[in-house]
Amino acid sequence: MQVKGIGAWSADVYLLMAMRRADIWPAGDLALAVAAKELFGLEHRPSPDELERIAQQWRPVRAVAARMLWQFYLAKRAKS
């Protein structure tokens, strides 16, 4: 993250997608927050800290949960 423009989200997504790490959770991802709100019937979109707490139950395979939530997000928008 020492390279300008590369932050926590970029690093997490790189580790998840390119390096295929099993327990990576990009808590700052907007689509994951929107999907969690819709899927779990939350009143508000969870903050990155709240999303991190939600994802603790999926350790050590949070990357799988992230992919599933992204698919849920995309499928929901495809119907609209």
Backbone torsions as a table, in degrees:
resi	resn	phi	psi	omega
1	MET	NA	8.8	178.6
2	GLN	-78.9	-14.1	177.6
3	VAL	-80.8	131.7	-178.7
4	LYS	-58.2	131.5	178.7
5	GLY	94.0	-10.6	177.8
6	ILE	-102.5	112.9	-179.5
7	GLY	-115.6	-164.9	-177.1
8	ALA	-61.1	-42.8	-179.2
9	TRP	-62.4	-47.2	180.0
10	SER	-59.7	-44.5	179.7
11	ALA	-64.2	-43.2	179.4
12	ASP	-62.9	-45.3	-178.4
13	VAL	-67.0	-36.6	175.7
14	TYR	-62.2	-47.4	178.9
15	LEU	-62.1	-38.4	-178.6
16	LEU	-71.1	-49.3	-173.4
17	MET	-86.6	-50.2	-175.0
18	ALA	-81.4	-41.5	-176.7
19	MET	-92.0	-9.0	177.4
20	ARG	57.1	37.9	176.8
21	ARG	-72.0	139.0	-172.9
22	ALA	-81.6	-27.7	-173.2
23	ASP	-117.1	50.3	177.0
24	ILE	-107.5	136.3	-178.8
25	TRP	-136.1	105.4	178.8
26	PRO	-77.7	81.8	-173.1
27	ALA	-61.4	-20.9	179.4
28	GLY	-88.0	8.3	-176.9
29	ASP	-79.2	123.8	-177.4
30	LEU	-64.2	-42.8	-178.9
31	ALA	-62.8	-38.4	177.4
32	LEU	-64.4	-40.1	179.7
33	ALA	-66.4	-42.6	179.3
34	VAL	-64.8	-44.2	179.9
35	ALA	-62.9	-42.6	178.9
36	ALA	-62.5	-42.7	178.6
37	LYS	-58.6	-47.8	-177.2
38	GLU	-71.2	-44.8	-175.7
39	LEU	-67.4	-39.0	-176.3
40	PHE	-98.6	3.8	177.2
41	GLY	63.6	37.3	179.9
42	LEU	-75.7	153.2	-179.4
43	GLU	-74.4	-29.7	-179.3
44	HIS	-137.3	160.5	177.3
45	ARG	-68.8	128.5	-176.8
46	PRO	-68.1	144.8	174.7
47	SER	-71.9	166.7	176.3
48	PRO	-55.5	-38.8	178.3
49	ASP	-66.1	-41.8	177.7
50	GLU	-65.7	-40.0	179.0
51	LEU	-64.4	-37.7	176.2
52	GLU	-62.0	-42.5	178.3
53	ARG	-65.0	-41.3	177.9
54	ILE	-59.6	-41.5	-174.8
55	ALA	-74.6	-13.0	-179.0
56	GLN	-58.0	-31.7	-178.7
57	GLN	-68.3	-16.3	-177.8
58	TRP	-98.2	3.2	176.5
59	ARG	-61.8	142.5	3.6
60	PRO	-98.8	26.7	-179.0
61	VAL	-125.6	45.3	-178.4
62	ARG	-64.7	-24.5	177.8
63	ALA	-64.0	-36.6	177.0
64	VAL	-65.1	-44.0	178.3
65	ALA	-62.1	-40.8	178.3
66	ALA	-61.2	-45.5	179.3
67	ARG	-62.4	-40.2	179.5
68	MET	-66.3	-41.9	177.9
69	LEU	-66.0	-38.2	176.1
70	TRP	-62.7	-40.8	178.3
71	GLN	-65.6	-40.3	176.2
72	PHE	-59.7	-46.8	178.9
73	TYR	-57.7	-48.5	-178.2
74	LEU	-66.7	-41.7	179.7
75	ALA	-64.0	-40.3	179.8
76	LYS	-63.6	-40.1	-179.8
77	ARG	-74.5	-29.5	178.9
78	ALA	-65.9	-29.8	179.5
79	LYS	-75.1	-23.0	-177.1
80	SER	-77.8	NA	NA
